[in-house]
Amino acid sequence: MNTTKRYHPLIIIFDLFQLIKNSFFFIIFLFVIKHGSNSLFFKYGRFVFIILFGYSVIYILLKWYTHKYKLDETSFYITKGIFLKTVQTIPFSKIQNINRRTSFLHKIFQVTSIRFETGMSSDDSTVEFKVITPVKADQIEIYIKNQVASGQEEIIEIKPLTSSNVENDGHEGKHIHFRSTKKDILKASLTSFSFLLLIPLIISIYSNIDDIFHVEAQAKGVLSLILHSRWVLGLVIIILTILSFIFGIVKTSIQFGNYEITSDDNQIYIKKGYLEETIFTITKSRVQAVELKQSLLKRILGLAEVRLISAGNTNIEDDKHEVNSLFPFLPVSRAYDIITEILPSYEITKQMKGLPKRSLCVRLLRPSWFWVVVTFALYYFKPIVFGLEQIWWVLSFILLIWIYTLRVLDFYHTQYTLNEQFIQLKKGSFHTSLFISKRNKIIEMQVKYSFFQKYFGLASITTINRAKPVHHNEICDVPADIARMVYKWYQGRTNEIELV
């Protein structure tokens, strides 16, 4: 491990594939559609494209040859640059979580990718191996574990989690808390409305085909035939409905299939995906906070999404849901149980205090500058909607009702509770979020008073936790004495701070 090494040579193939993928449109347009064009613009365009494409290929080869990495007893050393060399040092102690991603292309070549996320704020704070063998990835994880353990730093204890060993339910010390079933996938498909994506997809494909082959005339003929025949129209609607549901289930299965939440004494593992597999690993002590989110539909169905907030980056490219999210469609009661199972040190209570009635008065008296600006714009432009010329004041009134509806709902949903080590904050209107954090994980606490709040004896509380980006959570219009008590409670964290 102490020797300087180049990255896996297959990274050249992956980078070339990405280059071809990004250049596909230009290749089709310049060399297929406009192949016979004698325009100087397209002639020189093809020439410039070939030069840039060749330069990119050479750069990919040189980047693989010059970019290297090394591990010693405490840190990663990443060497970058072709002509101007830079060496980046990332200590093992800064690692917050580990993300593994195995795309369909990775599976073809029997490799994977792994990212070591840190809490550092620089752009190059992530150590990423875009192509690496699973065995080598395991070796690096085990090496980091051993080096950290030898230094007696309880930062990250890694037990490699791969496709092969995750199936081993009898693995010592590992507990399976959740594994998605067909019922869960069907519920996720209906709740996420993924079945509605088929129609926009068909329209997008048609638009792209029409841009190249100009099939608008033929499409109009087919559409006219469908609209002038009731039984054909009905048959098309039935077929599209069936295909939409099949498409939604398949899409959801690919994204959330094989979803599994496991943990051992120190680590939490979140694994998901069939064609593209992702594995998120985080040490329990590195969890900064827990957030339980519910949309209006999820509240109606009794579902919720739980997110583990950490200082490392938790975004995966082309993935709508962050990898630190537990299954986004868990029943609420099961979500509470899983939180206490994977994080036994976290105490969650369903008994929370609401806001006093004077808080509602402040919210109703507080002016909405957004409504003022929109009303002024409507009055100035006086848009005509459905042939009505004086509808601007109706739209303004509807917006005002909407704003105050959100405020009233947020008032009823805003709740809080405090115990010796934990704080729980809940807020939201149609979408609600429940925030739970330990006192020693909050890096800053703010208490603010506005003019109306001072008059009514109220205040706003803001908690700040380490995350990327930094996580702010605020509840407004709590009693001022409660705000002072919370701030005093926060000052008691001095003896709980762990210096790393």
C-alpha positions in Angstrom: 0.0 0.0 0.0 2.9 2.3 0.6 4.0 2.3 -3.1 2.7 4.9 -5.6 0.3 3.3 -8.1 -1.7 4.2 -11.2 -5.4 3.7 -11.4 -6.9 0.6 -13.0 -6.2 0.7 -16.8 -9.9 0.1 -17.5 -10.6 3.7 -16.5 -9.4 4.5 -20.1 -12.2 2.5 -21.5 -14.7 4.1 -19.2 -13.5 7.6 -20.0 -13.6 6.9 -23.8 -17.1 5.5 -23.4 -18.1 8.8 -21.6 -16.4 10.8 -24.4 -18.3 9.0 -27.1 -21.6 9.3 -25.2 -21.1 13.1 -24.8 -20.1 13.4 -28.4 -22.9 11.2 -29.9 -25.2 14.1 -30.9 -22.3 15.9 -32.7 -21.2 12.7 -34.5 -24.8 12.1 -35.8 -25.4 15.7 -36.7 -22.1 16.4 -38.4 -21.2 13.0 -40.0 -24.7 11.5 -40.7 -27.4 14.2 -41.1 -25.1 16.9 -42.6 -22.7 14.4 -44.3 -23.4 15.7 -47.8 -23.4 19.4 -46.9 -20.9 21.6 -48.7 -21.4 24.5 -46.3 -18.1 25.8 -45.0 -19.6 25.9 -41.5 -20.1 22.1 -41.5 -16.8 21.4 -43.2 -14.8 23.3 -40.7 -17.1 22.1 -37.9 -16.2 18.4 -38.8 -12.5 19.4 -38.9 -12.7 21.1 -35.5 -14.6 18.3 -34.0 -12.0 15.7 -35.1 -9.2 17.8 -33.6 -11.0 18.2 -30.3 -12.0 14.5 -30.2 -8.4 13.5 -30.8 -7.1 15.9 -28.2 -9.6 14.4 -25.7 -8.4 10.9 -26.4 -4.8 11.9 -25.9 -5.7 13.7 -22.7 -7.5 10.5 -21.4 -4.4 8.4 -22.0 -2.0 11.0 -20.4 -4.3 11.4 -17.4 -4.2 7.7 -16.7 -0.4 7.6 -17.1 0.2 10.7 -14.8 -2.5 10.5 -12.1 -1.5 8.2 -9.2 -2.3 7.4 -5.6 -0.5 6.2 -2.5 -1.6 5.2 1.0 0.6 5.4 4.1 -0.2 4.8 7.7 -2.4 7.9 8.1 -3.5 9.4 4.7 -4.2 9.2 1.0 -1.8 10.9 -1.3 -3.3 11.8 -4.7 -1.1 13.0 -7.5 -2.8 14.9 -10.3 -1.7 17.0 -13.3 0.0 16.2 -16.6 2.5 19.1 -16.8 1.9 20.8 -13.5 1.9 18.2 -10.7 -0.1 18.6 -7.5 -0.1 16.2 -4.5 -3.2 16.2 -2.3 -3.2 14.7 1.2 -6.4 13.4 2.7 -6.2 11.9 6.2 -8.1 8.7 7.0 -9.5 10.5 10.1 -11.5 12.9 7.9 -13.4 10.1 6.1 -17.2 10.5 6.9 -18.8 7.8 4.7 -18.0 5.5 1.8 -20.1 5.1 -1.4 -19.8 2.2 -3.7 -21.4 2.3 -7.2 -21.5 -0.6 -9.6 -23.0 0.5 -12.9 -24.1 -1.9 -15.7 -20.8 -1.2 -17.5 -18.9 -2.0 -14.3 -20.7 -5.3 -14.0 -19.7 -6.2 -17.6 -16.0 -5.8 -16.7 -16.5 -7.2 -13.2 -15.2 -4.0 -11.5 -16.8 -1.4 -9.3 -16.2 2.2 -8.2 -15.7 3.5 -4.7 -15.6 7.0 -3.1 -14.3 8.0 0.3 -16.2 11.1 1.3 -14.7 13.6 3.8 -16.1 16.5 5.7 -13.6 18.9 4.2 -15.0 21.9 2.3 -12.6 21.9 -0.7 -13.7 20.8 -4.2 -11.1 17.9 -4.1 -12.2 16.6 -0.7 -13.3 13.2 -2.1 -11.0 10.3 -2.9 -12.6 8.4 -5.8 -11.6 5.3 -7.7 -13.8 5.3 -10.7 -12.7 1.8 -11.8 -11.3 -0.7 -9.3 -11.7 -4.4 -8.7 -13.9 -5.4 -5.8 -11.0 -7.2 -4.2 -8.8 -4.2 -4.4 -11.6 -2.0 -3.0 -12.0 -4.4 0.0 -8.2 -4.3 0.5 -8.2 -0.5 0.7 -11.1 -0.5 3.1 -9.5 -3.1 5.4 -6.2 -1.3 5.3 -7.8 2.0 6.4 -9.6 0.1 9.2 -6.4 -1.4 10.4 -4.4 1.8 10.3 -7.1 3.7 12.2 -7.4 1.0 14.7 -3.7 0.9 15.3 -3.7 4.6 16.0 -6.5 4.0 18.5 -8.8 6.5 16.7 -12.4 5.3 16.6 -13.1 7.1 13.4 -14.2 4.5 11.0 -14.4 0.8 11.4 -15.0 -0.7 8.0 -16.4 -4.2 7.3 -16.3 -4.5 3.5 -19.8 -4.8 2.0 -20.0 -6.3 -1.4 -22.7 -8.0 -3.4 -21.4 -11.4 -2.3 -21.2 -11.0 1.4 -24.3 -8.9 1.8 -26.3 -12.0 1.1 -24.7 -13.7 4.1 -27.4 -13.1 6.7 -25.3 -15.0 9.3 -22.4 -12.6 9.1 -21.2 -12.1 12.6 -22.6 -9.0 14.2 -24.6 -7.8 11.2 -28.4 -7.3 11.4 -30.8 -6.8 8.5 -33.3 -4.1 9.3 -35.1 -3.9 6.0 -35.2 -5.7 2.7 -37.6 -4.5 -0.1 -40.3 -6.8 -1.3 -42.5 -6.8 -4.4 -45.2 -5.1 -2.4 -42.8 -2.3 -1.4 -41.8 -1.8 -5.0 -45.4 -1.6 -6.2 -46.2 0.9 -3.4 -43.1 2.9 -4.3 -44.1 2.9 -8.0 -47.6 4.3 -7.3 -46.5 6.8 -4.6 -43.6 8.2 -6.8 -45.9 8.5 -9.8 -43.2 7.0 -12.0 -45.8 5.5 -14.2 -46.6 9.1 -15.4 -43.1 9.4 -16.9 -43.9 7.2 -20.0 -45.9 9.8 -21.9 -43.2 12.6 -21.6 -40.6 10.0 -22.5 -42.6 9.1 -25.7 -43.0 12.8 -26.6 -39.3 13.4 -26.1 -38.3 10.4 -28.3 -40.7 11.6 -31.0 -39.3 15.1 -30.8 -35.8 13.8 -31.3 -36.8 11.5 -34.2 -38.7 14.4 -35.8 -35.7 16.6 -35.6 -33.6 14.1 -37.6 -36.1 12.3 -39.9 -39.0 14.9 -40.1 -41.9 12.5 -39.5 -44.4 15.1 -38.4 -46.7 14.6 -41.5 -46.9 10.8 -40.9 -47.5 11.4 -37.1 -50.4 13.8 -37.9 -52.0 11.1 -40.1 -51.7 8.5 -37.4 -53.1 10.9 -34.8 -56.0 11.8 -37.0 -56.8 8.1 -37.5 -56.8 7.5 -33.7 -59.0 10.6 -32.9 -61.6 9.8 -35.5 -62.2 6.2 -34.3 -63.6 5.7 -30.8 -62.6 2.1 -30.5 -59.1 2.8 -31.7 -58.8 5.7 -29.3 -60.1 3.5 -26.4 -57.7 0.7 -27.3 -54.7 3.2 -27.5 -55.7 4.6 -24.0 -55.9 1.1 -22.5 -52.5 0.1 -24.0 -50.8 3.3 -22.9 -52.3 2.9 -19.4 -51.0 -0.7 -19.1 -47.6 0.2 -20.6 -47.4 3.2 -18.2 -47.9 1.0 -15.1 -45.4 -1.6 -16.4 -42.9 1.2 -17.2 -43.4 2.6 -13.7 -42.9 -0.7 -12.0 -39.8 -1.6 -14.1 -38.3 1.9 -13.4 -38.9 1.7 -9.7 -37.6 -1.9 -9.6 -34.4 -0.8 -11.2 -34.0 2.1 -8.8 -35.2 0.7 -5.5 -35.0 -3.1 -6.1 -32.7 -5.1 -4.0 -32.9 -2.4 -1.3 -31.4 -3.5 1.9 -30.6 -1.7 5.2 -28.1 -3.5 7.5 -25.9 -2.6 10.4 -23.3 -4.0 12.8 -22.0 -2.5 16.1 -20.3 0.4 14.4 -21.5 0.7 10.8 -24.7 1.3 8.8 -25.0 -0.1 5.3 -27.6 1.0 2.7 -27.6 -1.1 -0.5 -29.9 -0.7 -3.5 -30.3 -1.3 -7.2 -30.3 -4.1 -9.7 -28.7 -3.0 -13.0 -26.8 -0.2 -11.1 -25.9 -1.1 -7.5 -24.9 1.5 -4.9 -23.7 0.8 -1.4 -23.5 3.6 1.2 -21.5 3.0 4.4 -21.3 5.3 7.4 -20.0 4.9 10.9 -22.8 5.4 13.5 -20.7 8.0 15.3 -20.5 10.0 12.1 -24.2 10.5 11.7 -24.8 14.2 12.4 -28.6 14.1 12.5 -31.7 12.2 11.3 -34.4 13.7 9.2 -37.8 12.2 8.6 -39.7 13.7 5.6 -43.3 13.3 4.4 -45.1 14.7 1.4 -48.8 15.2 1.5 -49.4 11.9 -0.3 -47.1 10.1 2.0 -48.8 11.5 5.0 -52.2 10.3 3.6 -50.7 6.8 3.0 -48.8 6.7 6.3 -45.3 6.6 4.6 -42.1 8.5 5.3 -38.5 8.9 4.1 -35.6 8.9 6.6 -32.3 10.6 5.7 -29.1 10.2 7.6 -27.3 13.6 7.6 -23.5 13.3 7.4 -20.6 15.7 6.7 -19.6 13.8 3.6 -21.2 14.2 0.2 -24.2 12.0 -0.3 -25.2 12.7 -3.9 -24.8 10.2 -6.7 -24.9 11.5 -10.2 -28.1 10.8 -12.1 -29.8 9.6 -8.9 -32.9 11.4 -7.7 -32.7 10.1 -4.2 -29.5 10.6 -2.1 -27.7 7.4 -1.1 -28.0 8.2 2.6 -31.8 7.9 2.4 -33.4 4.9 3.9 -36.1 3.4 1.7 -38.1 6.5 0.8 -41.5 4.7 1.2 -41.3 3.2 4.7 -44.4 3.0 6.9 -44.1 5.7 9.6 -44.1 3.2 12.5 -41.4 1.1 10.8 -39.3 4.2 10.1 -39.3 5.0 13.8 -38.3 1.5 14.6 -35.5 1.4 12.1 -34.0 4.6 13.4 -33.8 3.2 16.9 -32.5 -0.1 15.6 -29.6 1.3 13.6 -28.9 4.2 16.0 -29.6 2.8 19.5 -28.2 6.0 21.1 -30.9 8.1 19.5 -34.1 8.7 21.5 -37.2 9.6 19.5 -40.4 10.6 21.2 -43.8 11.1 19.6 -44.9 13.5 22.4 -44.0 17.0 21.1 -45.1 20.5 22.1 -46.9 22.7 19.7 -46.8 26.5 19.3 -49.0 28.8 21.4 -51.9 30.6 19.8 -50.0 33.9 19.8 -47.6 32.4 17.3 -50.5 32.1 14.8 -51.3 35.8 15.3 -47.7 36.7 14.4 -47.8 34.5 11.3 -51.1 36.1 10.2 -49.8 39.6 10.8 -46.4 39.1 9.2 -46.5 40.8 5.7 -45.8 38.7 2.6 -43.4 40.7 0.4 -43.7 38.0 -2.3 -47.5 38.6 -2.5 -46.9 42.3 -2.6 -44.4 42.0 -5.5 -46.7 39.6 -7.5 -49.8 41.7 -6.9 -47.9 44.8 -8.2 -46.8 42.8 -11.3 -50.3 41.6 -11.9 -51.7 45.1 -11.6 -49.1 46.5 -13.9 -49.3 43.9 -16.7 -53.1 43.1 -16.2 -52.9 39.6 -17.9 -56.0 38.3 -19.7 -57.0 34.8 -18.6 -59.9 33.0 -20.1 -61.0 36.2 -21.8 -61.3 38.0 -18.4 -59.5 41.4 -18.4 -59.9 42.2 -14.7 -58.8 38.8 -13.4 -55.6 40.2 -11.9 -57.2 40.9 -8.5 -58.7 37.4 -8.4 -55.3 35.8 -9.0 -53.8 38.1 -6.3 -56.6 37.0 -3.8 -56.0 33.3 -4.6 -52.3 33.7 -4.0 -53.0 35.5 -0.7 -55.3 32.6 0.4 -52.7 30.1 -0.6 -49.9 31.9 1.4 -52.0 32.1 4.5 -53.1 28.5 4.1 -49.5 27.4 4.1 -48.8 29.5 7.2 -51.7 28.1 9.1 -50.7 24.5 8.2 -47.1 25.2 9.2 -48.4 26.5 12.6 -50.3 23.3 13.3 -47.4 21.1 12.2 -44.6 23.0 14.0 -43.6 21.1 17.1 -40.6 20.7 19.3 -39.2 18.7 22.2 -36.0 18.7 24.2 -34.4 16.2 26.5 -31.0 15.8 28.1 -29.0 15.1 24.9 -31.5 15.4 22.0 -33.6 18.0 20.2 -36.5 17.3 17.9 -37.9 19.9 15.6 -40.9 19.4 13.3 -42.3 21.9 10.7 -43.9 22.1 7.3 -47.2 22.7 5.6 -48.1 20.1 2.9 -44.6 18.7 3.2 -43.4 18.1 6.7 -40.0 17.2 8.1 -38.9 15.9 11.6 -35.4 16.8 12.6 -33.6 14.8 15.3 -30.0 15.6 16.4 -27.7 15.1 19.4 -26.5 18.2 21.2 -22.8 17.5 20.5 -23.5 17.2 16.8 -24.9 20.7 16.5 -22.0 23.0 15.6 -24.0 26.3 16.0 -27.2 27.4 17.6 -28.9 30.7 16.8 -31.8 32.5 18.5 -33.3 35.5 16.6 -36.1 37.9 17.4 -38.0 40.0 14.9 -40.1 43.1 15.8 -43.4 41.2 15.9 -41.8 38.3 17.8 -40.4 40.6 20.5 -43.8 42.2 21.0 -45.5 38.8 21.4 -42.7 37.2 23.4 -41.6 34.8 20.6 -38.3 33.9 18.9 -36.9 31.7 16.1 -34.4 28.9 16.7 -31.9 27.7 14.1 -29.6 24.7 14.4 -26.6 24.1 12.2 -25.0 20.7 11.5 -22.1 19.6 9.5 -23.1 18.4 6.0 -22.5 19.2 2.3 -23.9 21.8 2.1 -24.1 22.8 5.8 -27.5 21.8 7.1 -29.7 24.6 8.6 -32.9 23.8 10.4 -35.1 26.6 11.7 -38.5 26.8 13.5 -40.1 30.1 14.0 -42.3 31.7 16.6 -41.5 29.5 19.6 -42.0 31.1 23.0 -39.0 33.3 24.0 -38.5 31.5 27.3 -38.3 28.2 25.4 -35.8 29.7 23.0 -33.6 30.8 26.0 -33.9 27.4 27.5 -32.8 25.7 24.3 -29.8 28.1 24.0 -28.8 27.3 27.6 -29.3 23.6 26.9 -26.9 24.0 23.9 -24.3 25.7 26.0 -24.1 22.5 28.1 -22.5 20.6 25.2 -19.0 21.7 26.2 -18.2 18.5 28.0 -19.6 16.4 25.2 -17.5 17.7 22.3 -15.2 15.1 20.8 -12.0 16.5 19.2 -10.8 14.6 16.2 
